Amino acid sequence: MSRSSANQHQDPYGYQSGFGNHFSSEALAGALPAGQNTPQVCPYGLYAEQLSGTAFTVARGGNQRTWMYRIRPSVMHMPFEPYQGNPYMVSAFDPRSAVSTCTQIRWLPFEIPQDKVDFVDGLRTVGCAGDPTVKNGLAIHVFTATASMDKKAFCSADGDLLIVPQQGRLDIRTEFGPMMVAPNEIAVVQRGMRFSVALPDGPSRGYVLEVYDGHFELPDLGPIGANGLANPRDFQTPAAQYENTQDPWTVVQKFQGTLFAAAQDHSPYDVVAWHGNYAPYKYNLAHFNVINSVSFDHVDPSIFTVLTCKSAHPGTAVADFVIFPPRFEVQMNTFRPPYFHRNCMTEFMGLIHGSYEAKQGKFLPGGASLHSMMTPHGPDSATVKNATTRELLPGRVADGTQAFMFESMFQLRLTPWATDAQVQDREYYKAWQDIPVTFNPSKI
């Protein structure tokens, strides 16, 4: 399959290309003030409002902010009150409200409910580390939804959201404009950005990585050079599109791991123009430029990193988003599947479609696995037997498949919902029990 034809879907929206650019977008010509950010009266009688993604005094190279020009300031709402619609999304754990386990865990596909549930109410937290109140850590969620959000917007004050749809497209409306995000694409909606999710294809399911520290960025390429992996030009940021309505809306905000809601009498999507470098974006995983070994050995999965959220420790991530894309495998005299491993990082894996190369059987699209820090993991018995006996010819691997990993320096505590889930595969440990013992001290 060619890169140009991969993962084509109907997308009615236009985008701006690039990663981390300073974008400018107008739904009405001339809506952006000329030569300044906050004139006494903005064009068209709009209000200027800044959304800061970093502190004012962060060095210019890392400073992120956007100026919005909107019909009404976003402060025009009623007081926030506790939101009662979803008790399963949390972000601040302690030993009394979470479960610690170092065993390998696998979940079968998370069940899509039969009743009417939108994206916000369908979010379920799997695990968390750190504390959003000190901007340190992350949370991993899954979502299952059957209904579009109706006059409801959502945002997280706790962190950036990396959204991975597995089933059904997500029509994501943001203050910056709309994005259509299909399976095998991702969207990043950063801290404080309001958005709503509609379901043009019906019931949907997917995964969400929330980081409390910093923001996602492209990984450094080092000796790879100037090109490769996820190229900046392939990221797409929405173009301004506004609505001017007066009708009842609810804005749900995640703050310190708790959901709150505020009522207002107008659409939150009344931004007519904006400019800045703090904006949501999407990316098609089929555009990833794969780098791999062309001689011997299975290289470390970090070579497949799409986005990273760096920590204060150089080379160590709060979270990496890693994929295992279709590619050629040509390594000679090599055990080609992912090697057996005990990692100083936590690995949460999901499957968007297809069959993961290192697992045969119950690792299914819409499911997940968790291999905690220093817990052994690796290919299952069937994969090992095949990999050690097959003829090593050049060939393709992972065609028709897209697995991914959220990898983090943090240890996760799990929610009771995640550990008690009926879809947890209680026999996951059996995947490795039949690995043949081939040791022979008399034969090298």
VEXDREN-2710 file (C-alpha; in Angstrom, 1 decimal):
% VEXDREN-2710
k/r/px/py/pz
1/MET/0.0/0.0/0.0
2/SER/1.4/3.4/-1.0
3/ARG/1.8/6.2/1.5
4/SER/-0.6/8.4/-0.5
5/SER/-3.4/5.8/-0.4
6/ALA/-3.0/4.6/3.1
7/ASN/-5.8/5.3/5.6
8/GLN/-7.9/7.4/3.3
9/HIS/-11.2/8.6/4.8
10/GLN/-13.7/11.3/4.2
11/ASP/-12.5/14.5/5.9
12/PRO/-14.6/17.6/5.2
13/TYR/-12.3/20.0/6.9
14/GLY/-9.2/22.0/6.0
15/TYR/-6.0/22.2/8.0
16/GLN/-2.8/24.1/8.4
17/SER/0.4/22.0/8.0
18/GLY/3.3/21.8/10.4
19/PHE/4.3/21.1/14.0
20/GLY/4.8/23.8/16.6
21/ASN/4.4/26.6/14.0
22/HIS/3.1/30.0/14.8
23/PHE/-0.3/29.7/13.0
24/SER/-2.8/32.4/11.9
25/SER/-6.3/31.6/11.0
26/GLU/-9.4/33.7/10.2
27/ALA/-13.0/32.6/9.5
28/LEU/-13.8/36.2/8.6
29/ALA/-11.2/38.2/6.6
30/GLY/-9.6/40.9/8.7
31/ALA/-10.7/39.4/12.0
32/LEU/-7.1/39.3/13.3
33/PRO/-5.9/42.8/14.5
34/ALA/-3.1/44.2/12.5
35/GLY/0.1/44.9/14.3
36/GLN/-1.0/44.2/17.9
37/ASN/-2.8/41.7/20.0
38/THR/-5.2/43.7/22.2
39/PRO/-6.6/46.8/20.4
40/GLN/-9.1/49.0/22.3
41/VAL/-11.8/47.6/20.0
42/CYS/-11.1/44.4/18.0
43/PRO/-12.3/44.0/14.4
44/TYR/-16.0/42.9/14.1
45/GLY/-16.5/43.9/17.8
46/LEU/-14.7/40.7/19.0
47/TYR/-12.9/40.2/22.3
48/ALA/-9.2/39.3/22.6
49/GLU/-8.4/36.4/24.9
50/GLN/-5.0/34.7/25.4
51/LEU/-4.7/31.0/26.2
52/SER/-1.3/30.3/27.7
53/GLY/0.3/26.8/27.4
54/THR/3.4/27.8/29.3
55/ALA/4.4/30.4/31.9
56/PHE/4.9/33.9/30.5
57/THR/8.6/33.8/31.2
58/VAL/9.5/30.5/29.6
59/ALA/12.3/31.0/27.1
60/ARG/11.1/32.1/23.7
61/GLY/12.0/28.7/22.1
62/GLY/9.7/26.9/24.4
63/ASN/7.0/29.5/25.0
64/GLN/3.5/28.5/23.9
65/ARG/0.4/30.7/23.7
66/THR/-2.4/31.6/21.4
67/TRP/-4.5/34.7/21.0
68/MET/-8.2/34.1/20.3
69/TYR/-10.7/36.6/18.9
70/ARG/-14.1/35.6/20.1
71/ILE/-17.7/36.8/20.2
72/ARG/-17.9/36.4/24.0
73/PRO/-15.1/36.0/26.5
74/SER/-15.0/32.4/27.8
75/VAL/-15.5/33.7/31.4
76/MET/-19.2/34.2/30.6
77/HIS/-20.5/31.1/32.4
78/MET/-22.2/30.1/35.7
79/PRO/-20.1/28.8/38.6
80/PHE/-18.5/25.4/38.3
81/GLU/-20.2/22.6/40.3
82/PRO/-19.2/19.0/40.8
83/TYR/-20.1/16.9/37.7
84/GLN/-22.0/13.8/38.5
85/GLY/-22.0/12.1/35.0
86/ASN/-18.8/10.1/35.3
87/PRO/-17.2/8.8/38.5
88/TYR/-14.7/6.6/36.7
89/MET/-12.3/9.3/35.4
90/VAL/-9.7/10.2/38.0
91/SER/-6.1/11.5/38.1
92/ALA/-4.8/11.7/41.7
93/PHE/-4.3/8.4/43.4
94/ASP/-3.2/7.3/46.8
95/PRO/-2.9/3.7/48.2
96/ARG/-6.4/3.9/49.6
97/SER/-8.1/4.6/46.2
98/ALA/-5.9/2.6/43.8
99/VAL/-4.4/-0.8/43.3
100/SER/-0.7/-1.7/43.0
101/THR/0.2/-4.8/41.1
102/CYS/3.4/-5.8/39.2
103/THR/1.9/-8.8/37.4
104/GLN/1.4/-8.7/33.7
105/ILE/-2.1/-7.7/32.8
106/ARG/-4.1/-8.0/29.6
107/TRP/-7.5/-6.8/28.8
108/LEU/-9.7/-8.2/26.1
109/PRO/-11.5/-5.5/24.0
110/PHE/-13.2/-3.0/26.3
111/GLU/-17.0/-3.4/26.0
112/ILE/-19.0/-0.7/24.2
113/PRO/-22.1/0.0/26.3
114/GLN/-25.6/-0.6/25.0
115/ASP/-27.1/2.6/26.4
116/LYS/-26.5/6.2/25.3
117/VAL/-23.1/7.4/26.5
118/ASP/-21.0/10.2/25.1
119/PHE/-17.2/10.7/25.0
120/VAL/-17.0/12.4/28.4
121/ASP/-19.2/10.0/30.3
122/GLY/-17.5/7.0/28.5
123/LEU/-14.0/7.8/29.8
124/ARG/-12.5/5.3/32.2
125/THR/-9.2/5.8/33.9
126/VAL/-7.0/2.7/33.8
127/GLY/-4.0/3.9/35.8
128/CYS/-2.2/7.0/37.0
129/ALA/1.1/8.2/38.5
130/GLY/2.0/11.4/40.1
131/ASP/-0.2/14.4/40.9
132/PRO/-1.7/17.0/38.5
133/THR/-1.6/19.6/41.3
134/VAL/2.2/19.7/41.0
135/LYS/2.2/19.1/37.2
136/ASN/4.0/15.8/37.6
137/GLY/2.9/12.5/36.2
138/LEU/0.4/11.0/33.8
139/ALA/-2.9/9.1/33.5
140/ILE/-4.0/6.5/31.0
141/HIS/-7.7/6.3/30.1
142/VAL/-9.9/4.4/27.6
143/PHE/-13.2/5.5/26.2
144/THR/-16.3/3.8/24.8
145/ALA/-19.1/5.9/23.5
146/THR/-22.3/5.5/21.6
147/ALA/-23.6/9.0/21.4
148/SER/-22.3/12.4/20.2
149/MET/-21.8/15.1/22.8
150/ASP/-24.9/17.3/22.8
151/LYS/-24.4/20.9/23.8
152/LYS/-21.5/19.8/26.0
153/ALA/-17.8/20.7/25.8
154/PHE/-14.9/19.2/27.7
155/CYS/-11.4/20.3/28.7
156/SER/-8.7/19.1/31.0
157/ALA/-6.9/21.6/33.2
158/ASP/-4.7/18.7/34.4
159/GLY/-2.8/18.0/31.2
160/ASP/-2.5/17.4/27.5
161/LEU/-4.7/14.6/26.0
162/LEU/-3.4/12.3/23.2
163/ILE/-6.4/10.6/21.8
164/VAL/-6.1/7.3/19.8
165/PRO/-9.4/6.2/18.2
166/GLN/-9.6/2.5/17.6
167/GLN/-13.2/2.1/16.3
168/GLY/-15.1/4.8/14.5
169/ARG/-14.1/8.3/13.4
170/LEU/-14.2/11.2/15.9
171/ASP/-15.5/14.5/14.7
172/ILE/-13.7/16.8/17.2
173/ARG/-14.8/20.4/17.4
174/THR/-12.4/22.7/19.1
175/GLU/-12.2/26.4/19.8
176/PHE/-9.6/26.5/17.0
177/GLY/-11.7/24.7/14.5
178/PRO/-12.8/21.1/13.7
179/MET/-10.8/17.9/13.1
180/MET/-12.0/14.6/11.7
181/VAL/-9.9/11.9/13.3
182/ALA/-10.1/8.3/12.1
183/PRO/-8.7/5.1/13.4
184/ASN/-4.9/5.0/12.6
185/GLU/-4.9/8.7/13.3
186/ILE/-4.2/10.5/16.6
187/ALA/-5.3/13.8/18.0
188/VAL/-3.6/15.9/20.6
189/VAL/-5.8/18.4/22.5
190/GLN/-3.7/20.3/24.9
191/ARG/-4.3/21.6/28.5
192/GLY/-7.2/24.0/28.8
193/MET/-8.6/23.6/25.2
194/ARG/-12.3/23.0/25.0
195/PHE/-13.6/20.4/22.6
196/SER/-16.6/18.3/21.8
197/VAL/-16.7/14.8/20.1
198/ALA/-19.3/13.7/17.6
199/LEU/-19.5/10.1/16.3
200/PRO/-20.2/10.1/12.5
201/ASP/-19.8/6.3/12.3
202/GLY/-21.8/5.3/15.4
203/PRO/-20.3/3.6/18.5
204/SER/-16.6/4.4/19.1
205/ARG/-13.8/3.1/21.3
206/GLY/-10.2/4.2/21.9
207/TYR/-7.4/5.2/24.2
208/VAL/-6.2/8.4/25.8
209/LEU/-2.8/9.4/27.3
210/GLU/-2.8/12.4/29.6
211/VAL/0.4/14.0/30.6
212/TYR/0.7/16.5/33.4
213/ASP/4.3/17.7/32.7
214/GLY/5.1/19.9/29.7
215/HIS/3.8/19.1/26.2
216/PHE/4.3/16.6/23.5
217/GLU/7.1/17.2/21.0
218/LEU/8.8/15.4/18.2
219/PRO/11.7/13.2/19.4
220/ASP/15.3/14.3/18.7
221/LEU/16.7/12.5/15.6
222/GLY/20.4/12.5/16.5
223/PRO/22.5/10.6/14.0
224/ILE/19.4/9.7/12.0
225/GLY/19.8/13.2/10.5
226/ALA/17.3/15.9/9.6
227/ASN/14.5/13.7/8.3
228/GLY/12.6/10.6/9.4
229/LEU/10.1/9.2/11.9
230/ALA/7.1/11.6/12.1
231/ASN/7.9/14.5/9.8
232/PRO/6.6/18.0/10.9
233/ARG/4.8/18.7/7.7
234/ASP/2.4/15.8/8.2
235/PHE/0.8/17.2/11.4
236/GLN/-2.4/19.1/10.8
237/THR/-3.9/21.9/12.9
238/PRO/-7.5/23.1/12.4
239/ALA/-8.6/26.3/10.7
240/ALA/-10.8/28.8/12.4
241/GLN/-14.6/28.0/12.2
242/TYR/-17.1/29.6/14.5
243/GLU/-20.7/29.4/15.5
244/ASN/-22.8/32.2/17.1
245/THR/-25.6/30.6/19.0
246/GLN/-27.5/31.3/22.1
247/ASP/-28.6/28.0/23.6
248/PRO/-27.9/26.1/26.8
249/TRP/-24.4/24.5/27.0
250/THR/-22.5/22.6/29.6
251/VAL/-18.7/22.9/29.9
252/VAL/-17.1/20.0/31.8
253/GLN/-13.6/20.7/33.1
254/LYS/-11.2/18.2/34.6
255/PHE/-9.4/19.8/37.5
256/GLN/-7.1/18.0/40.1
257/GLY/-8.5/14.7/38.9
258/THR/-12.1/15.7/39.5
259/LEU/-14.8/16.7/37.0
260/PHE/-16.7/20.0/37.3
261/ALA/-19.4/21.5/35.1
262/ALA/-20.5/25.0/34.4
263/ALA/-23.6/26.1/32.5
264/GLN/-23.6/28.9/29.9
265/ASP/-26.1/30.3/27.4
266/HIS/-24.0/30.2/24.3
267/SER/-21.7/28.0/22.3
268/PRO/-18.0/27.9/23.4
269/TYR/-17.0/27.6/19.8
270/ASP/-17.4/31.3/19.0
271/VAL/-13.7/32.0/18.1
272/VAL/-13.7/33.9/14.8
273/ALA/-9.9/34.1/14.4
274/TRP/-6.8/33.1/16.3
275/HIS/-3.0/33.2/16.0
276/GLY/-0.3/31.4/18.0
277/ASN/1.7/28.2/18.5
278/TYR/-0.5/26.6/21.2
279/ALA/-3.2/24.6/19.3
280/PRO/-4.6/21.1/18.8
281/TYR/-3.4/18.9/16.0
282/LYS/-3.9/15.5/14.4
283/TYR/-1.5/13.1/12.7
284/ASN/-2.0/10.1/10.3
285/LEU/0.1/7.2/11.6
286/ALA/0.4/5.8/8.0
287/HIS/2.7/8.8/7.3
288/PHE/5.4/7.6/9.8
289/ASN/8.8/7.1/8.1
290/VAL/10.0/3.9/9.6
291/ILE/13.7/3.4/10.5
292/ASN/14.8/-0.2/11.2
293/SER/17.8/-2.5/11.3
294/VAL/19.0/-3.6/7.8
295/SER/21.7/-5.9/9.1
296/PHE/21.2/-7.8/12.4
297/ASP/19.4/-7.7/15.7
298/HIS/16.0/-6.3/16.7
299/VAL/16.5/-2.6/17.5
300/ASP/15.0/-0.9/20.5
301/PRO/11.4/0.2/20.1
302/SER/12.3/3.8/20.8
303/ILE/13.2/4.0/17.1
304/PHE/9.4/4.0/16.5
305/THR/8.6/7.0/18.7
306/VAL/6.0/9.4/17.2
307/LEU/5.8/11.9/20.0
308/THR/7.5/12.4/23.4
309/CYS/6.8/14.4/26.5
310/LYS/10.3/15.0/28.0
311/SER/11.1/14.9/31.7
312/ALA/13.7/16.9/33.6
313/HIS/16.0/13.8/33.2
314/PRO/17.7/14.0/29.7
315/GLY/16.7/11.0/27.5
316/THR/14.0/9.9/29.9
317/ALA/10.3/10.6/29.1
318/VAL/7.3/11.4/31.1
319/ALA/5.7/9.5/28.3
320/ASP/6.5/8.4/24.8
321/PHE/3.9/7.5/22.1
322/VAL/5.4/4.6/20.1
323/ILE/3.9/2.6/17.2
324/PHE/4.7/-0.7/15.6
325/PRO/3.9/0.0/12.0
326/PRO/4.0/-2.1/8.8
327/ARG/7.6/-2.4/7.6
328/PHE/10.2/-4.7/6.0
329/GLU/12.2/-7.1/8.2
330/VAL/15.5/-8.2/6.8
331/GLN/17.8/-8.9/9.8
332/MET/19.9/-12.0/9.3
333/ASN/20.8/-14.6/12.0
334/THR/18.4/-12.7/14.3
335/PHE/15.5/-13.4/16.6
336/ARG/13.2/-11.0/14.8
337/PRO/10.3/-10.5/17.2
338/PRO/10.6/-8.1/20.1
339/TYR/13.1/-9.5/22.6
340/PHE/12.4/-10.6/26.1
341/HIS/12.7/-7.7/28.4
342/ARG/12.6/-6.3/31.9
343/ASN/12.3/-2.5/31.6
344/CYS/13.0/0.4/33.9
345/MET/9.9/2.0/32.1
346/THR/6.2/1.1/32.2
347/GLU/4.7/-0.2/29.0
348/PHE/1.0/0.1/28.2
349/MET/0.1/-1.3/24.8
350/GLY/-3.0/-1.1/22.7
351/LEU/-4.0/-2.5/19.3
352/ILE/-5.9/-0.4/16.7
353/HIS/-6.3/-3.1/14.1
354/GLY/-4.7/-6.3/12.9
355/SER/-2.6/-8.8/14.9
356/TYR/0.5/-7.7/16.9
357/GLU/3.6/-9.4/15.7
358/ALA/4.7/-10.7/19.2
359/LYS/1.4/-12.0/20.4
360/GLN/-1.0/-14.6/18.9
361/GLY/-4.5/-15.1/20.2
362/LYS/-6.1/-12.8/22.8
363/PHE/-4.3/-9.4/22.2
364/LEU/-7.1/-8.0/20.2
365/PRO/-8.1/-4.6/18.6
366/GLY/-9.7/-2.5/21.3
367/GLY/-7.9/-4.4/24.1
368/ALA/-4.7/-3.6/26.0
369/SER/-1.9/-4.9/28.0
370/LEU/0.3/-3.5/30.9
371/HIS/3.8/-4.6/31.6
372/SER/4.9/-2.7/34.7
373/MET/8.4/-1.5/35.6
374/MET/10.9/-4.4/35.9
375/THR/8.1/-7.0/35.2
376/PRO/9.3/-9.6/32.6
377/HIS/7.5/-9.7/29.3
378/GLY/8.2/-10.7/25.7
379/PRO/6.8/-12.7/22.8
380/ASP/4.4/-15.6/23.6
381/SER/5.2/-19.3/23.1
382/ALA/3.8/-19.6/19.6
383/THR/5.7/-16.6/18.4
384/VAL/9.0/-18.0/20.0
385/LYS/8.6/-21.3/18.3
386/ASN/8.0/-19.8/14.9
387/ALA/10.8/-17.2/15.3
388/THR/13.4/-19.8/16.2
389/THR/12.6/-22.2/13.4
390/ARG/11.6/-20.1/10.4
391/GLU/13.7/-19.4/7.4
392/LEU/15.0/-15.9/7.6
393/LEU/14.1/-14.4/4.3
394/PRO/13.5/-10.7/3.7
395/GLY/9.8/-10.0/4.1
396/ARG/7.1/-7.8/5.5
397/VAL/5.9/-7.6/9.0
398/ALA/2.8/-6.0/10.6
399/ASP/1.0/-5.3/7.3
400/GLY/-2.7/-4.6/8.1
401/THR/-1.7/-4.0/11.7
402/GLN/-1.2/-1.0/14.0
403/ALA/-0.1/-1.6/17.6
404/PHE/1.1/1.2/19.8
405/MET/2.6/1.8/23.2
406/PHE/2.4/4.4/25.9
407/GLU/5.8/4.2/27.6
408/SER/6.5/6.1/30.8
409/MET/9.2/6.6/33.4
410/PHE/6.5/6.4/36.1
411/GLN/5.0/3.4/37.8
412/LEU/1.3/3.2/37.4
413/ARG/-1.3/2.6/40.1
414/LEU/-4.5/1.1/38.7
415/THR/-8.1/2.0/39.3
416/PRO/-10.4/-0.6/40.8
417/TRP/-12.4/-0.3/37.6
418/ALA/-9.4/-1.5/35.6
419/THR/-8.4/-4.4/38.0
420/ASP/-12.0/-5.6/38.4
421/ALA/-12.9/-5.3/34.7
422/GLN/-14.7/-8.4/33.4
423/VAL/-12.6/-8.1/30.2
424/GLN/-9.4/-8.7/32.1
425/ASP/-7.7/-11.9/30.8
426/ARG/-7.0/-13.8/34.0
427/GLU/-5.0/-16.4/32.0
428/TYR/-2.5/-14.0/30.4
429/TYR/0.4/-15.6/32.3
430/LYS/-0.2/-18.8/30.3
431/ALA/1.1/-17.1/27.1
432/TRP/4.6/-17.8/28.2
433/GLN/4.3/-21.2/30.0
434/ASP/4.9/-23.3/26.9
435/ILE/8.1/-21.7/25.8
436/PRO/10.4/-24.6/25.0
437/VAL/13.5/-25.1/27.0
438/THR/16.2/-25.9/24.4
439/PHE/19.3/-25.6/26.6
440/ASN/21.9/-28.3/25.8
441/PRO/25.3/-28.0/27.7
442/SER/26.9/-30.4/25.2
443/LYS/26.0/-28.4/22.1
444/ILE/26.9/-24.8/21.3
END
